[in-house]
């Protein structure tokens, strides 16, 4: 459950920065960042485990910051 707690802390930090974060069952076909109604939104797919949702959140935040080609690899 440590992964779930880390994800929750990361979501809270994103929300403090002005993002609206939603977690919905997207059955592995969606999620990510978009801007609508004058607000930045991040959707996370609840059908994924906490580690995968953390990656989704990181990728969405990177995209929001202007990094368009964010790799899914774990390489640093």
C-alpha positions in Angstrom: 0.0 0.0 0.0 3.0 2.3 0.1 2.6 2.8 -3.7 -1.0 3.9 -3.2 0.1 6.4 -0.5 2.9 7.8 -2.7 0.4 8.2 -5.6 -2.1 10.0 -3.3 0.6 12.4 -2.1 1.6 13.1 -5.7 -2.0 13.8 -6.7 -2.4 16.2 -3.7 0.8 18.1 -4.9 -0.6 18.3 -8.4 -3.9 19.6 -7.1 -2.1 22.2 -5.1 -0.4 23.4 -8.3 -3.8 23.9 -9.9 -4.4 20.7 -11.7 -7.8 18.9 -11.5 -7.0 15.2 -11.1 -9.7 12.6 -11.8 -9.3 8.9 -11.4 -11.8 6.9 -13.4 -12.1 3.4 -14.8 -10.8 3.9 -18.4 -10.1 0.2 -19.0 -6.5 0.8 -20.0 -7.3 3.0 -23.0 -6.9 6.5 -21.7 -5.7 9.0 -19.3 -3.4 11.9 -19.5 -3.3 15.7 -19.6 -5.6 18.2 -21.3 -6.8 21.7 -20.9 -10.5 22.4 -20.8 -12.8 25.1 -19.4 -9.8 27.2 -18.6 -8.3 24.6 -16.3 -5.7 21.9 -16.6 -7.0 18.4 -16.1 -5.3 15.1 -15.5 -7.1 11.8 -15.9 -5.7 8.6 -14.3 -6.9 5.1 -15.2 -8.1 3.2 -12.2 -7.9 -0.1 -14.0 -4.1 0.3 -13.7 -2.1 -0.4 -10.5 -0.7 2.5 -8.4 2.8 2.3 -10.1 1.3 2.6 -13.6 -1.0 5.5 -12.5 2.1 7.3 -11.0 3.8 7.0 -14.4 0.6 8.3 -16.0 0.7 11.3 -13.6 4.3 12.0 -14.2 3.9 11.8 -18.0 0.9 14.1 -17.8 2.7 16.7 -15.7 5.7 16.6 -18.1 3.4 17.1 -21.0 1.7 20.0 -19.2 5.2 21.5 -18.7 5.8 21.4 -22.5 7.7 18.1 -22.8 5.9 16.4 -25.7 8.1 13.4 -26.3 8.1 11.7 -22.9 9.3 8.1 -23.1 7.7 5.2 -21.2 11.1 3.7 -20.5 12.6 3.6 -17.0 16.0 4.7 -18.2 17.3 7.9 -16.6 
